[in-house]
Amino acid sequence: MRHANQLFGIFERLEHEKIFSGTGMGLAIVKRVVDRHDGQVWAEAVVDQGATFFFSLPSKESVSQPEAA
């Protein structure tokens, strides 16, 4: 969890490419989409047990709708 602030950055590689392949864009894209919908995204991890990623979005009722003309 010491690198939690880097998880959702563009091209932030926390492991060597030989261990985990990829471009480094996946979590950054997820965060951007969730942020644009006023949601939250986070991760929780335990050493030698892996990580779990979560996101939440506001309910439809809590999102203000534009007034009809």
PyRosetta script that sets phi, psi and omega in degrees:
from pyrosetta import init, pose_from_sequence

init()
pose = pose_from_sequence("MRHANQLFGIFERLEHEKIFSGTGMGLAIVKRVVDRHDGQVWAEAVVDQGATFFFSLPSKESVSQPEAA")
pose.set_psi(1, -7.6)
pose.set_omega(1, -179.9)
pose.set_phi(2, -66.6)
pose.set_psi(2, -16.9)
pose.set_omega(2, 178.7)
pose.set_phi(3, -106.6)
pose.set_psi(3, 15.4)
pose.set_omega(3, -175.4)
pose.set_phi(4, -56.0)
pose.set_psi(4, -35.3)
pose.set_omega(4, -179.0)
pose.set_phi(5, -69.7)
pose.set_psi(5, -13.9)
pose.set_omega(5, -179.7)
pose.set_phi(6, -98.9)
pose.set_psi(6, -11.3)
pose.set_omega(6, -172.6)
pose.set_phi(7, -56.7)
pose.set_psi(7, -37.7)
pose.set_omega(7, -171.9)
pose.set_phi(8, -104.5)
pose.set_psi(8, 14.7)
pose.set_omega(8, 177.9)
pose.set_phi(9, -84.5)
pose.set_psi(9, 149.9)
pose.set_omega(9, 179.2)
pose.set_phi(10, -68.6)
pose.set_psi(10, 131.3)
pose.set_omega(10, 177.7)
pose.set_phi(11, 60.6)
pose.set_psi(11, 25.7)
pose.set_omega(11, 175.7)
pose.set_phi(12, -86.3)
pose.set_psi(12, 105.7)
pose.set_omega(12, 179.3)
pose.set_phi(13, -99.2)
pose.set_psi(13, 118.6)
pose.set_omega(13, -178.5)
pose.set_phi(14, -97.8)
pose.set_psi(14, -15.6)
pose.set_omega(14, 177.4)
pose.set_phi(15, -125.9)
pose.set_psi(15, 157.8)
pose.set_omega(15, 178.5)
pose.set_phi(16, -65.1)
pose.set_psi(16, 145.8)
pose.set_omega(16, -177.1)
pose.set_phi(17, -57.1)
pose.set_psi(17, -28.9)
pose.set_omega(17, 178.7)
pose.set_phi(18, -68.8)
pose.set_psi(18, -25.5)
pose.set_omega(18, 179.7)
pose.set_phi(19, -83.9)
pose.set_psi(19, -47.4)
pose.set_omega(19, 179.3)
pose.set_phi(20, -133.0)
pose.set_psi(20, 117.3)
pose.set_omega(20, 178.0)
pose.set_phi(21, -82.0)
pose.set_psi(21, 169.3)
pose.set_omega(21, 177.5)
pose.set_phi(22, 135.8)
pose.set_psi(22, 173.2)
pose.set_omega(22, -175.8)
pose.set_phi(23, -94.6)
pose.set_psi(23, -17.3)
pose.set_omega(23, -175.8)
pose.set_phi(24, 88.0)
pose.set_psi(24, 11.4)
pose.set_omega(24, -177.4)
pose.set_phi(25, -99.4)
pose.set_psi(25, -24.7)
pose.set_omega(25, -171.0)
pose.set_phi(26, -52.7)
pose.set_psi(26, -57.5)
pose.set_omega(26, -178.2)
pose.set_phi(27, -68.6)
pose.set_psi(27, -31.0)
pose.set_omega(27, 177.3)
pose.set_phi(28, -65.8)
pose.set_psi(28, -40.1)
pose.set_omega(28, 178.0)
pose.set_phi(29, -65.8)
pose.set_psi(29, -44.4)
pose.set_omega(29, 178.3)
pose.set_phi(30, -57.5)
pose.set_psi(30, -47.7)
pose.set_omega(30, -178.8)
pose.set_phi(31, -61.5)
pose.set_psi(31, -41.5)
pose.set_omega(31, -178.8)
pose.set_phi(32, -63.8)
pose.set_psi(32, -43.9)
pose.set_omega(32, 179.2)
pose.set_phi(33, -63.9)
pose.set_psi(33, -47.3)
pose.set_omega(33, -178.9)
pose.set_phi(34, -64.0)
pose.set_psi(34, -42.0)
pose.set_omega(34, 177.2)
pose.set_phi(35, -59.2)
pose.set_psi(35, -41.7)
pose.set_omega(35, -178.8)
pose.set_phi(36, -66.1)
pose.set_psi(36, -19.0)
pose.set_omega(36, 178.0)
pose.set_phi(37, -104.5)
pose.set_psi(37, 20.5)
pose.set_omega(37, 178.2)
pose.set_phi(38, 58.2)
pose.set_psi(38, 35.4)
pose.set_omega(38, 179.2)
pose.set_phi(39, -104.6)
pose.set_psi(39, -171.6)
pose.set_omega(39, 178.7)
pose.set_phi(40, -132.3)
pose.set_psi(40, 148.4)
pose.set_omega(40, 175.4)
pose.set_phi(41, -136.1)
pose.set_psi(41, 139.1)
pose.set_omega(41, -178.8)
pose.set_phi(42, -156.8)
pose.set_psi(42, 168.6)
pose.set_omega(42, 179.3)
pose.set_phi(43, -131.9)
pose.set_psi(43, 150.6)
pose.set_omega(43, 172.9)
pose.set_phi(44, -129.9)
pose.set_psi(44, 137.4)
pose.set_omega(44, -176.8)
pose.set_phi(45, -139.2)
pose.set_psi(45, 153.4)
pose.set_omega(45, 174.4)
pose.set_phi(46, -131.3)
pose.set_psi(46, 131.6)
pose.set_omega(46, -178.3)
pose.set_phi(47, -53.6)
pose.set_psi(47, 132.8)
pose.set_omega(47, 179.3)
pose.set_phi(48, 63.7)
pose.set_psi(48, 11.7)
pose.set_omega(48, 176.9)
pose.set_phi(49, -125.0)
pose.set_psi(49, -5.9)
pose.set_omega(49, 176.9)
pose.set_phi(50, 95.5)
pose.set_psi(50, -172.0)
pose.set_omega(50, -177.0)
pose.set_phi(51, -129.3)
pose.set_psi(51, 152.3)
pose.set_omega(51, 174.8)
pose.set_phi(52, -124.0)
pose.set_psi(52, 133.0)
pose.set_omega(52, 180.0)
pose.set_phi(53, -106.9)
pose.set_psi(53, 140.7)
pose.set_omega(53, -177.2)
pose.set_phi(54, -129.7)
pose.set_psi(54, 155.4)
pose.set_omega(54, 167.9)
pose.set_phi(55, -147.5)
pose.set_psi(55, 154.6)
pose.set_omega(55, 175.7)
pose.set_phi(56, -137.9)
pose.set_psi(56, 148.0)
pose.set_omega(56, 177.6)
pose.set_phi(57, -126.0)
pose.set_psi(57, 149.1)
pose.set_omega(57, 179.2)
pose.set_phi(58, -65.9)
pose.set_psi(58, 150.6)
pose.set_omega(58, 178.2)
pose.set_phi(59, -68.6)
pose.set_psi(59, 157.4)
pose.set_omega(59, -179.1)
pose.set_phi(60, -58.1)
pose.set_psi(60, -35.6)
pose.set_omega(60, -179.3)
pose.set_phi(61, -68.2)
pose.set_psi(61, -27.8)
pose.set_omega(61, -176.4)
pose.set_phi(62, -87.3)
pose.set_psi(62, -8.7)
pose.set_omega(62, 179.7)
pose.set_phi(63, -89.0)
pose.set_psi(63, 124.9)
pose.set_omega(63, -179.1)
pose.set_phi(64, -71.3)
pose.set_psi(64, 134.1)
pose.set_omega(64, 179.0)
pose.set_phi(65, -97.6)
pose.set_psi(65, 143.3)
pose.set_omega(65, 176.7)
pose.set_phi(66, -65.8)
pose.set_psi(66, 144.6)
pose.set_omega(66, -179.8)
pose.set_phi(67, -74.4)
pose.set_psi(67, 141.9)
pose.set_omega(67, 178.5)
pose.set_phi(68, -73.3)
pose.set_psi(68, 144.5)
pose.set_omega(68, -178.7)
pose.set_phi(69, -82.9)
pose.dump_pdb("model.pdb")
